[in-house]
Amino acid sequence: MKLYVVGVAVIAIALTGCGREPVGSRVSESAGTTEFSTFDRVTMPNISGTTLDGQQLSLDSFRGKVVVLNNWASWCLPCNDEAPIIVTAANKSDKDDVAFVGLDVSDQDSSAKDFVDLYKVPYPSIVDSNGAILRSEPGVPPGALPSTLIIDREGNVAVRIVGSVKEPEFSRLIANVIHE
């Protein structure tokens, strides 16, 4: 009888973890970096839209690569502070392994283009004039600027950074997802 009770208890405990909401879909309002285990990752919705240079772009077009999605605005001072770090990482990354994409949130096109020119941003940025795309990102607080997601090759959120990226941590996080 004791064995039966212990067995039922073990099964009950195991089942409580099944069907739970993945950690990656929960919103934390605090700044910082969160790395998600492969079991706690959520699928990134297909973000798509018009880039600052007028082209159509979809994150799904990068499936099979690690994607670094940086949410920014030209008027955001911490976004300006982190821009050189992200640009350096993008320039150093193997384009066959990693794609960088920006999401320009609630910005004027002329100011956003000046930002891209000032920092020599080598990757495209999708325009999110009303912040709707940012609000659709799993686990990212609405209006979190700057924020960055590192998306694995299967399209799942592997890392969430709310606030400015810092080195050498940023490069380490990207490398960890590349080498999974």
N, C-alpha and C positions, 0 to 999 in steps of 0.2 A: 504494500500500500504506500509506504514512504517513497519508494522508487517511482511509483505512478505520479504522486504529488510533485516530486522534484522534476520529473519529465514534463509535466504540464506547466510548471513554473518556468522552466527553461524555454519551452516553446512560446509561452506568453510574452516573455521578455524579448525573445527574438522577433516576434511579430510586431511588437510596438515600434521597432525601427523600420519596418517595411511600410512603404507608402508615405513616409514622412516627407515634409516639404524640404527640398534641398536647401542647404545653408545659403548657397549662392543666390537664391531668389529672395531672401529676406533683406530688408533695407536696414542698414545701420546708419544712423545720422552722424556717427563719429568719424573724424578724419583718421586716416591710417591705411595700412596695407593688409589685405586679407588674401592668403593663398588657399585655394580650395582643393581638397583631395579629389581624385577622379570620381568618387562616389557622391560628392556634394556639389558637383558642377551642374549648372543649368545651361540649356541651349540658348545661345544668343539669338534673338529675333533677327531676321534679315533686315538690316538697316540699309536703306538705299535712298538716293536723292540726287540732286544736282550739286555739282562741285562748284567751288568759287570760279573756276574757269569755264563753267557752263556745260560740262560733260555729265552724263549719267553714270553713277557708280553704285554698286551693290556689294556688300560685304560677302555675300555668297560667292562672288566671283573669285574670292581668295581661298575657298575651301581647299584644304590640303596644306595650307601654310599657317604659320602662327600669325595672328593679326594683333597689332598694337593699336587700339582705338583711343585716341586722346581727345577729350572734350575740353574745349577752350573758347575764349573770347578775347578780342584785342584789348578790351577795357579792363580785363581781369589782371591785376598786378601779379598774383602768384603764377598765372599762366605765362606772363612775360618772363618771370624768373626761371621757370622750368623749360621754356622753349629751347634754349641752347643745349640742354641735356638731351631732350628728345630728338632734336635735329642731329646731334652727334651720334646718338644711338642708331638713328635711321641711316645715316651715312656709312656707319661701320657694319651694318647688318648685311647678311647675304640675302639679296633680293629673291633668291630661289626658296629661301626658308621663311622669311619674315616679310610681312607687308605692314606698313604704317599708314594709318588713315586718321585724319583729323575730323572732328565734328565741331564746326564753328557755330556757337550757340548765341542767339539773341544779339546779333552784331550787325553793324552797317557794312555793306559789301566793300565800300571804299576803305574803311578802317581795317577790315579783315585782310584785304589784299595788301595793304601797307604792312601789316603784321607779318604776312607770309614773305614779303619782299625783305623786310628788315632782318628777319631771322634766317632767310634763305631756306625756307621749309621745302624739302625735296619731295614731299608726298601730297596727295590730294586731300582736300577737306570738303566734306559735305556741308552744305548750308542748312542750318536748323534755326530759322529765323524766329520761331516762337517757342523753342525749347521742347517741342513735342517728342522729337526723337530721343533727346536726353531722358525725358520722363519714361520712355519705354525700355530703357536699359535695365536688365534685372539686377537688383541689389544696389543700384546707384540712387542716392537720394535726389529728388527733383531739385534742379538748380545747382548741383554739386560741380563747381568749377574752381580749380581744374579737377578733373578726375580722369583716370585711365583704366582701361580694361585690357588684359592680355588674354586673348582667345586662342584656345588650342586648335590643332589641325582638324578636329572634328566639329568645330564651331561651338564649343562650350567655354564658358567663362572660367578661366583658370586662376586669374589674379584680378583683384579689384583694388585700385589705389584711389582713395578720396583725399585730395590735397595734392600738393606738388610732389613730383617724383624726385628722388635723391639718388646720387651715385655714391658708392658702387652698387647699391641695392637694385636699382632699376635694371642694370645690365645683367645682374645675377638672376633676377626674376625672369627676364626674357630667355636667357640661356637655359634655365631649368625647364621651361615649357618647350623649347626647341628640342631638348635632349630626352624628353619623355619617351 
